[in-house]
Amino acid sequence: MKTMKSQKTKYRNEITIFEFLKNNPDLTTREIANTLGRSMASVTGQLRQLHGAGRVTPSGLRSGATVWCVNDMPFGCGSRIRMEFEERLRACRGGVR
């Protein structure tokens, strides 16, 4: 009799979505799911969790689908423009926060 793996341990020895995106940025949810052999629902749920934690960020759209990449900005700030604005604002205020 064949036993089924539990959902919790199903991907134990496989690459995580975060690691995959770190090595392969700017992919859509469907591309990630197809490459890793996972369901769209599974990948979507994991991307939502990673996005909520500030670890991944949408980097644009391709054919109407969100393109994802790893958030390389500190403290969960995903916008380089915003980070530059904050730095310039601090400089104008004389470093006062």
TIZA-125067 format. One record per residue: residue number from 0; residue in one letter; x, y, z of N, C-alpha, C in turn. Coordinates in steps of 0.1 Angstrom, whole numbers, plus 5000, padded with zeros to 4 digits. Example, Ala and Ser with C-alpha at 12.3 -4.5 7.8 and 13.67 -1.06 7.14 Angstrom:
! TIZA-125067
0;a;5132;4943;5078;5123;4955;5078;5132;4967;5078
1;s;5128;4978;5071;5137;4989;5071;5129;5000;5079
***
This chain:
! TIZA-125067
0;m;5008;4988;5000;5000;5000;5000;5009;5012;5000
1;k;5006;5022;4991;5014;5034;4990;5008;5045;4999
2;t;5017;5051;5007;5013;5062;5016;5015;5075;5009
3;m;5007;5085;5012;5008;5098;5007;5016;5107;5016
4;k;5024;5116;5011;5031;5126;5019;5021;5136;5024
5;s;5023;5141;5036;5015;5152;5040;5018;5164;5033
6;q;5009;5174;5032;5011;5186;5025;5023;5194;5032
7;k;5024;5193;5045;5034;5200;5052;5049;5196;5048
8;t;5051;5183;5045;5064;5178;5042;5066;5175;5027
9;k;5056;5179;5019;5057;5176;5005;5069;5182;4998
10;y;5073;5194;5002;5084;5201;4995;5096;5202;5004
11;r;5098;5193;5013;5109;5194;5023;5122;5195;5017
12;n;5125;5186;5007;5139;5186;5001;5140;5194;4988
13;e;5130;5202;4985;5130;5209;4972;5133;5224;4975
14;i;5137;5231;4965;5141;5245;4966;5128;5253;4969
15;t;5130;5263;4978;5119;5272;4981;5116;5282;4971
16;i;5105;5288;4971;5101;5298;4961;5111;5310;4963
17;f;5114;5314;4975;5122;5325;4978;5136;5322;4972
18;e;5142;5311;4974;5155;5307;4968;5155;5307;4953
19;f;5144;5302;4948;5142;5302;4933;5142;5316;4927
20;l;5134;5325;4934;5133;5338;4929;5146;5346;4930
21;k;5154;5343;4940;5166;5349;4942;5176;5346;4931
22;n;5175;5334;4925;5183;5330;4914;5177;5333;4901
23;n;5164;5335;4900;5157;5337;4888;5146;5348;4889
24;p;5151;5360;4890;5141;5371;4892;5132;5374;4880
25;d;5122;5382;4883;5113;5387;4873;5105;5376;4865
26;l;5099;5367;4873;5090;5356;4868;5076;5358;4873
27;t;5067;5354;4865;5053;5354;4869;5049;5342;4878
28;t;5038;5343;4884;5034;5332;4893;5033;5319;4885
29;r;5027;5320;4873;5025;5308;4864;5039;5302;4860
30;e;5049;5310;4857;5062;5306;4853;5069;5299;4865
31;i;5067;5304;4877;5073;5298;4889;5066;5284;4891
32;a;5053;5284;4890;5046;5271;4893;5050;5261;4883
33;n;5050;5264;4870;5054;5255;4860;5068;5249;4861
34;t;5077;5258;4864;5091;5254;4866;5093;5245;4878
35;l;5087;5249;4889;5089;5241;4901;5079;5229;4902
36;g;5070;5228;4892;5061;5217;4892;5050;5217;4904
37;r;5046;5229;4907;5037;5231;4918;5024;5237;4912
38;s;5013;5236;4920;5001;5242;4916;5001;5257;4917
39;m;4993;5264;4909;4992;5278;4909;4987;5283;4923
40;a;4978;5276;4929;4972;5279;4942;4983;5279;4953
41;s;4992;5269;4952;5003;5268;4962;5012;5279;4960
42;v;5016;5282;4948;5026;5293;4946;5020;5306;4949
43;t;5007;5309;4946;5001;5321;4949;5000;5323;4964
44;g;4997;5313;4971;4996;5314;4986;5010;5317;4992
45;q;5020;5311;4987;5033;5313;4992;5039;5327;4989
46;l;5035;5331;4976;5039;5345;4972;5032;5356;4981
47;r;5020;5353;4984;5012;5363;4993;5019;5364;5006
48;q;5023;5352;5012;5030;5352;5025;5043;5359;5024
49;l;5051;5357;5014;5064;5363;5012;5062;5378;5010
50;h;5052;5382;5002;5050;5396;5000;5045;5403;5012
51;g;5036;5397;5020;5032;5402;5033;5043;5404;5043
52;a;5053;5396;5042;5065;5397;5051;5075;5406;5045
53;g;5073;5411;5033;5083;5420;5027;5095;5414;5021
54;r;5094;5401;5019;5106;5394;5013;5106;5394;4998
55;v;5094;5395;4992;5094;5396;4977;5085;5408;4974
56;t;5087;5413;4962;5079;5425;4957;5076;5424;4943
57;p;5064;5429;4939;5061;5429;4924;5070;5439;4917
58;s;5076;5435;4906;5085;5443;4899;5080;5448;4886
59;g;5067;5445;4883;5061;5450;4871;5050;5440;4866
60;l;5046;5442;4853;5036;5434;4847;5042;5428;4834
61;r;5038;5416;4831;5041;5410;4818;5029;5403;4813
62;s;5023;5408;4802;5011;5403;4796;5000;5403;4806
63;g;4999;5413;4815;4988;5414;4825;4991;5406;4837
64;a;5002;5399;4838;5005;5391;4850;5016;5398;4858
65;t;5015;5397;4872;5025;5403;4880;5038;5396;4879
66;v;5049;5403;4878;5062;5397;4878;5068;5400;4892
67;w;5074;5389;4898;5079;5390;4911;5095;5389;4912
68;c;5100;5396;4922;5115;5395;4925;5117;5396;4940
69;v;5129;5392;4944;5132;5393;4958;5134;5407;4962
70;n;5129;5411;4973;5131;5425;4979;5145;5426;4984
71;d;5153;5434;4977;5167;5436;4982;5169;5448;4990
72;m;5158;5455;4993;5159;5467;5001;5158;5464;5016
73;p;5165;5471;5025;5164;5468;5039;5150;5472;5045
74;f;5147;5466;5055;5135;5469;5063;5122;5467;5055
75;g;5122;5459;5045;5110;5456;5038;5106;5468;5028
76;c;5114;5478;5026;5111;5489;5017;5113;5484;5003
77;g;5103;5482;4995;5105;5476;4981;5107;5486;4970
78;s;5106;5499;4973;5107;5509;4962;5120;5517;4963
79;r;5129;5515;4953;5141;5522;4953;5139;5538;4952
80;i;5129;5542;4945;5126;5556;4944;5122;5562;4958
81;r;5114;5554;4966;5110;5558;4979;5122;5559;4988
82;m;5131;5549;4987;5143;5549;4995;5152;5561;4992
83;e;5153;5565;4979;5161;5576;4975;5155;5589;4981
84;f;5142;5590;4980;5134;5602;4985;5137;5603;5000
85;e;5136;5593;5007;5138;5593;5022;5152;5598;5025
86;e;5162;5593;5017;5176;5597;5020;5178;5612;5017
87;r;5172;5617;5006;5173;5631;5003;5166;5640;5013
88;l;5154;5635;5017;5147;5643;5027;5154;5644;5040
89;r;5161;5633;5045;5169;5633;5057;5181;5643;5055
90;a;5187;5643;5043;5198;5652;5041;5193;5667;5041
91;c;5181;5670;5035;5176;5683;5036;5173;5688;5050
92;r;5169;5679;5058;5165;5682;5072;5177;5682;5081
93;g;5189;5679;5075;5201;5679;5083;5203;5667;5091
94;g;5197;5656;5087;5199;5643;5093;5190;5641;5105
95;v;5181;5650;5107;5171;5649;5118;5160;5639;5114
96;r;5156;5630;5122;5145;5621;5119;5132;5625;5124
***
